[in-house]
């Protein structure tokens, strides 16, 4: 076979992941015309169209799908070889890390991380995206560098590190007229609650445990995330059952009180997860170590 340019493979890989020549060019830092030229050369090399333009973007042909694993493996091994000889210097690095996070991780981690980066790594940029059903694939394909939060769906097949153990508490307004120093079981059932329906993060364990115990809650409001829960609690008579670290952070910002949950709820581990393709990448290693230090992580493991 004729000589195969490695830049062509990088373009193929990005178009395969993004279904877009322009997005592939942006991610590779090259002109769109250069990406199109590389793709045309690759088409000529293999004698196949490789990608066809559709209403859903540039989709791979059957032949492109068949060769993608082999080409991805070539790029992976080249990345590994390059990483083993690369020194990451955070003070001088210019890099964007993409992190999938739960909404609670945004509140608990992001301000601390950004303040640290401003001092120690000013050239580092962070792109945050929500955890979704597509997060597993995005980690596998390299579209996301790291995932942080309580995500049981990522426990298998990924490297992971426990950052801290978490338990649940209740939030009530500081001037709540009926709940004072403690929250009794009867008051927990009697008072109205705000519930978070946060898909993909595992916080539904509260509902499951309470349901199994036969505990009834008067649900007055359901919201899709934790971002506005503390403000809602502060300005109403609603009660919220939330993770401890979220409660501690928000109690410093809002006129609310943090009280023990009057029912036994399980503890759980908040972790950071990453795919094996980034395991030895110096920048990713540095980012993981930094987050673990900021949040008090334990030694990493793979399950």
N, C-alpha and C positions, 0 to 999 in steps of 0.2 A: 504493500500500500504506500501511497505517497505520504510525504511528511505531514504530520498533524500538528498544527499550532496550538499551544496550550491556551492561548487567549480565546480561541474558538470554543474550547471546552467550557471555559468559564461563562461565555455568553450562552452556550447551550444550557448550562446548569441553571442560570438565572432566568432565562426565558421559560424553562420547564417549570420553575417554581412560581414565577409571577404571571405567566401567560401574557407577557407584554415585552416587546423589544425596548420601548422607552423606559419602562421600570428597570429592566435588566441593565440598560446603559447607566441609569442613575445610580444603581447600587454598585456598579463596577467603577464608577467615576470616569466613564468615557463618553464620547459623543454618540448620539443615536445612530448617526451615519456609520460610525466605526462598528457599532454592534451589528447593524444590518449587513455590513460587508463581511464581518466574521461569520454570521449565520449563513450567508450565501456561499461562502467558501466551504463551510461545513456541509451544506447541502450538496455541493458539487463533489466533495470528497466521498460522501457516502452514497451519492446517487439517489437521494430521497428528499422529499419536501421537508421532512422533519416536523414542521409546525404548519398548521392551517389556520387562517384567520376566520373566526366565528363570532357570533354575538356574545360569547363568553370570553373572548380574547384569543390569543394564539395557543391553540391546543395541539398536543403532540400527536403525530401519526403512530400507528401500531409499531412501525420500525423504531421510531424515537423512544417509545415506551420500552421496547425490548433492550435498547442499548443504554438507557439512562442509568441503571444500577452499575454497570461497568464503568461508565464515564464518571459517575459520582464517586466510585471507589478510587479512581485514579486521582481525582482532585483531593479527596480526603487524605490519601497517603502523602501527597505533595504538601498539603497544609500541615500535616503532622511533622514531616521532615523540616519544613520551614520553621515551625513553632519551636522545635527542639533547639534551634540555633538563634532564636530571637530573644532579646532581653527587653522586657517591658519596663519602661521608665515613666511612671505615672505623671511626674512633674512636667514632662515634655511631650507626652503622648497626645495625639489628635485622633480621637476615635469615638464612635457612637455605639453604645451598647443598647440592645433591645431587651427589655425585661417584661415578662408577663407577671402581673400581680393581682392579688385579690384587693378589694377596696380597702380592707383593714390594713393590709401591708402598705398601701399608699399613705395612709394616715400615720402609721407607726414608724415606718422606715424612711420614706422619701425625704422629709425635712432634714433628718439627721444625716442621711447619705449626701444630699445636695450641699449641705453646709461643709461636710468633710471634703467633698470634691472641690469646692470653691477654694479651699486652702491648699489641698495636697495635689490635685489633678485638674487644674482649671481648663485644660483642653478636652476633657472628657464630657460628652453629651449623653444624656439618658433619654431613650424613647420608651414610654410605658404603654402597655396595652392590657386590656382586661383578659382574665382567664376565660376561655371559651371551650366549646367542644373540639375546636380545631387546634388547641394549644399543643397537644401531643404531636401532631403532624408538623406544626411549625417549629417545634424544638428539634425534631428529627431532621427536618430539611434545612436547618440552620437559619431560618428566618427569625428566630428568637434565640438569644444567647443564654438566658437564664429564666427560671420561673420561681417566684417566691410566694409562699402562703401555705394555707392548709388545703392541699390538693391530693386527696387519696387516689385519684385516677392516675397520678404520676408515680405512685410508689413502686411500681414494677417496671423494670427495663430501663431505668434512668439512674445515673449517679445522684445521690442526694446527701444532704447534710442537715441535721437537726439544728435549728437556730435557737429555739427556746420552747419550753413546755407552756401550755396555755390552759387556763380554766375560765369558767364563766362567772359573771357577776350581774347584778341588777342595777340599772340606773333609774333614779327618780329625781324629780325637781327638788331643788334645795328648799323650797317653801311648800312642798307637797302637804296639803292640809290633813291627810290621814296617815301617811307613812312618815315616821320620825326616825328613831335610832335603829330600828330593825324592821325587817319585812317578814311577817309571819306567813305560814302556809295558807292560812285562811285569807289573809290580805292579798297574797299572790294570786289566788283564784278569784277573789272578789273584784280587784282593781282591773281596769282596762289596760290592754297591752298594745305596743307597736311591734310588729314582727317583720323581720327581714327575709325576703324570698330571694336569696342570693344563690343562683344556680352554679353548679360546678365547683363550689368551694367547700362543701361538706358541713356547713353550719346547720344543716337540717337535722344534725344529730340531736340538737336540743328538742325539737319537735318529736322525734322518734322516742327519745328516752322518756319524756313527759307523757306521751301517749301511752307507752307501755306501762307506766306507773299509774295510769288513770287520772293524771292531773289535768284539770280543765283550765283553760285560759280564756278570758273574754277579749277577743281580738277586735280592736277598734280600727286598726290601720295596718296595712301591709305595704311595704316599700321595697324597691328593687336593690337597694344598697345601704350600707351603713353611713354613708357620707352625711346625711342630714338627721340621723337619729338623735344625736345628743341635743341639737337645737330644738327638735320636736319635743323631747322629754322636758327640756328646760322651760318651755313655754306652755306646757299642757300638764295634765295630771296622769298621763300615760306612763307605763313602766316598760322598760326594755331590758331583755336579757342579752348580754353582749360579752365578747371576750375581754378578759381582764385588762390587757395592755391598751386596748381601745378605750376602755372605761377610764383608765388612769390618765391617758393623754387628754381625753375630752373633759375630764373633771378640772383640768387646769385652764380650760378655755370657756367653759359654760357653767352657769349656776346650777349644778347638779350634784347629787351625792351617789357614791358607789357603795352598794350594800351586798352582803352575801346572798346567794340564791338559797331559798329555804328548802330546796330539794337537792338531792345528790345528782350531780351531772359529771360526765367523764372529762378527764383532762385529755388533751391532744397535743401533738407536736406540729409546730410550724417549721417548715423546711424550705431549703432552696434545692432546686432540681436542675440538672443539665444533662445534655446528651454526650455520649462518649466522644463525639467528634471534637468537642471543646475541652475535653478533660485535661489535656496538656497544653492548651493554648495559653501562653503567658499572660495575656490580658485578661482572659476569663478567669484564670487562677487568681490573679490579683483582685479582680472584682469580687469573687467568692470569698476570698480571705478577708477583704475589707468589710463586706456585709456581715460575715460571721463575727468579726471583732466588734462591730458596732452593735450587734444584737446578742452577743454572748453565745456563739455557736459551740457545738461539740464536735469531736473528730468525725470526718466524713465516712460514709459507708456506701456500699452498693447492694441493692436488693433486687 
